[in-house]
């Protein structure tokens, strides 16, 4: 009878330890995946903010031009020569292109579109628009 009591007090069985370790492993893996996702989302938000700032700076630069200088710009498409530049921000290279459409969205107005392209883990593009009087 005394031998049976000692077996009950011996501790955890190997099966119990393996089950506990498996549960712990899945919990830690879940946290690791969550950490990677949060890091990627944070980096993406940081790059989006940099792209927005670069686009806003270019829009403000174009809007601040005198009317004679602005109308002399010929940027009918994003690929027109002289209608793009490269900027570095947040450790990435951003390609900034702009297009000016006359008499859009209404007569006597010019529509300015600024497109920002960059690559992090995939290609990203953002386009911003504004209008100025002719």
N, C-alpha and C positions, 0 to 999 in steps of 0.2 A: 504494500500500500504506500509506503514511503517513497518508493521508486516512481510511482505514478505521479505523486505530488511534485517531485523534482522536474519531471518532463514538462509539466504545465507552467513552471516558473522559468523555463530555459530561455525565453525571449521570442523574438520574431522568427517566423519561418522564412526560408529562402523565397518562396512564392510571394509572401507579403512584401518583402523588400523589393523584389522585381516589379511588382505592381506599383508600389509607391514611386520607384525610380522612373517608371514609364510615365506616370501622371506628371511628375515633376519635369521630365524632359519635354513633354508636349506643352506645358505651361511656359517654359523658358523659350522654346521655339516660337510660340505665339508672340511673346514679348519682343523677340528679335525681329520678326517680320514687321511688327508694328513700328519698331524703331526705324527700320529701313524706310518704311512708307512715310513716316513723319519727316525724316531727313530729306527725302526726295521732294516732298511737298513744300517744305520750308525753302529749299534751294530754288524750286520752281517759282515760288512767290517772290523770292528775292530777285530773280532774273526778270520776271514780269514787271516788277517795280522799276528796274533799271531800264527796260525797254520803254515803259511809259514815260519816264523822265527824258529819255533821248528823243522820243517822238514829240513830246510837248516842247522841248527846247527848239527843235527844228520848226514846228508850227509857229511858235512865237517869233523866231527869226524871220520866217517868210512873211508873217503878218505885219512885222515892224518895218518892212522895206517900203521905201517910197514908191508911189504908184508907177512912176516911170521905170524904175529899176525892176519892179515886180512884173510889169507887162513885157519887159524885154526878155524875161526868162521863157525858154521854150522847153517845157517838160510835158510833152503830150503823152508820154508813157513812162513807166518805171525804168525802162531800159534805155531811155534817151541819155546820151552822153552828157555828163555834167549834172545829172539829176540824182546822184547817189554819192554816199561816202561811207567810210568805215569808222566805227567808234569802238573803243574798248571800255568796258565797265564790268565790274564784279568778276574779273578774271575771264571774261568771255569777249569775243569779237562780235559786234552787232553790225549788220549791213543795213544802212538807212537809205531808203529810196523815196522820192517824192514825185508826184504827178499833179499838174495844174490843169484844170478844165475850165475854159472860159464860158461865160454865160450859163453857169450851172451853180446852183439849182434853179436860178432865175436869171432873167436878163439883167445885165449890169453887175453880176456877181461872179467871182471866181471860186471854184471849189479846189481846195488843197487836200490831197491824200498823202499821208506819210506812212510808209510801210517799213516795219522793222523785222528783219530776219536774223535768227541765230540758231545754233545747234547746241543742245546740251546732251541728253540721252536720246533725243529725237529732234527733228527739225521743227522749229517754232516760227510762227508768223503772227504779227499783230498789225492792224491797219487803223489809222486815226484820220478823221476828216474834220475840216473846218472850212468856213467861207469868209471871203473878204469882198468888200465893194471894189469895183473896177476904178 
